[in-house]
């Protein structure tokens, strides 16, 4: 059995932010030395995300940690750096030692069944290893019961000003109005935190950030359209980038990242080439639940061995809101509320199961899916509890049988790569009838 | 009046049958954030669902998976196998599992051609004026819909009558818990849980009458000697047998912080005549029944610590249902808070089915022995 790479000295305290920034920088330097200018944007964005957080104080900005859907553009308008805590587990999911360190810490106090996304970030907080001081913590009451263990504990651990958005069960006009009322109350919270006023100049800044955010969501829509084409020229693993759009939309760096991705995709399509590893595209896969951050390589393997490209996943799928009438604050608040409820993990997995079915319809019909995999993150128990309704629906409406695989999206120790490949491979060959190009 | 029904833990469904036979509706609900008063005001029997003595939930597991909470799964099983024959289901998003009971039952019953009333209300997870207002609006919609189901519009007057009745019930339950503060109580923890569970199976009039009869007779019961006075806290526990396993080892459960125990009742509702539904909304959102809300944890821990003092508790048993995240993370802050008042905490995991009674007995015995020294 291979020994996992040692990423740090386990006998010493870890500075998670520094460690992550150093690792991202190593990847950056490596790619630079190899002369890979066409894909540098994939790591540029990671450098931006992590270094912005690390350097917040150095740049004279307050750092606002957040969990769940919150109005990030308002945080940016107050000249603060928003730090999406879910990016910790998704970034370290491939580092078994660091991920395990934080998950194990949380499991001293919380059940093992808790979602590892929350376990990893809570564990980091419990160990006091963020490596940065947090000025405020803003979070929502969604996505799930695991987050509802973690957030109140982190509130007390951080000991900083906190604001909680109570997300409505139903995502309807009444729910939007409810959230809009809370957004209104959030503004004075930010004023008090920063000492800045929500005046005309600040609002103008918010408008500019929102216009930039519109560009990102427009590009995301175009990228989605590109993925709808057959063959899909964008590799499955690139879907992980969709996850970071919500927290950084509104920055030029996010827009640039999406524009580069689109440019690359369009160029490949024009040249009749592909960025996937498929010898030829035979199957279009939808991972109907979370992204498997702990093993994104499985998507490369499906492409290479079965010509099966992951065209969309239930986490990365987004219907972003394009804001209009930006000078009408009442209208904008409603759109902000809508956009908060349309973020990944919130859009389909909170509220009634029928919301998930709507996302399924958009993914399965628009992206011409013909292989369905319930890559079920074990911590996401409420989606498992809707699983049969959803997979029966897919079978009845689209005639596609779904493979259930239990995985831990964050903790790589849960299931080995070989076991996962065996489960998916058996399904591909015996149920789908796929040829294995790797044999 | 006999009070034997208070100790019948199986779900008989007799009262429900009689109620429905009179042409009235009976609706199930799962979580404590669905106010019974609104049902009574609409002349509908509210039946809080439980899964006591469910030994096989495999049909429901096919729908909810083995990663779901077995309590929720077992309730779905009872809906599927006809243990519950009701006119529908009303649910709040207490935690995420009851929501999925509703989704699955809605799906399964529709496919089976059953025309049931199935409705979900949203219950906020923080408490302030905005959230109470939203919750009140949710309750208003529920009241309107229940009025349509029963043909009896929910009015403020009807709500006040219902509140008077549930408050009477709450006062009787408070009396019951007062008995448990005695140095030698006359009620065991298992009996106490049977009594609170019985509310799920009786009409409120039957329940009040039985409670009164029991309380009148309580003085004739034999005081109980115990090696240690315990409190049980944690996930939804609807099986008195579980507590009996602990008490058989010499402990006596004198208090609880569970949604099928005292927390299902709580203090009386104070009615503002100008805003009756608002009074209900405020009451239910402020009442702490479990750690589902994000802003009630310190208050919950304080309640537990205060109750330890009030009931003379020597040790707390914290039972966690597997896959119950709602009650998953309290020990981190609660354990030190209890340590401060000299009360140790024992954490145990369980499933709805009594699969680990032997292990529980051993752990409980060791805990009681430690307390008894």
Interface residues (C-beta under 8 A of the other chain):
Chain A: X109 X110 X111 X113 X114 X115 X141 X144 X145 X146 X148 X149 X150 X151 X152 X153 X156 X164 X166 X168 X169 X170 X174 X175 X178 X181 X182 X185 X352 X353 X354 X376 X378 X381 X382 X384 X385 X386 X387 X388 X389 X406
Chain B: X62 X63 X64 X65 X67 X68 X69 X72 X93 X95 X96 X97 X99 X100 X102 X103 X104 X107 X120 X121 X122 X123 X124 X125 X126 X130 X131 X134 X137 X291 X292 X294 X295 X297 X320 X322 X323 X324 X325 X326 X328 X329 X331 X332 X333 X349
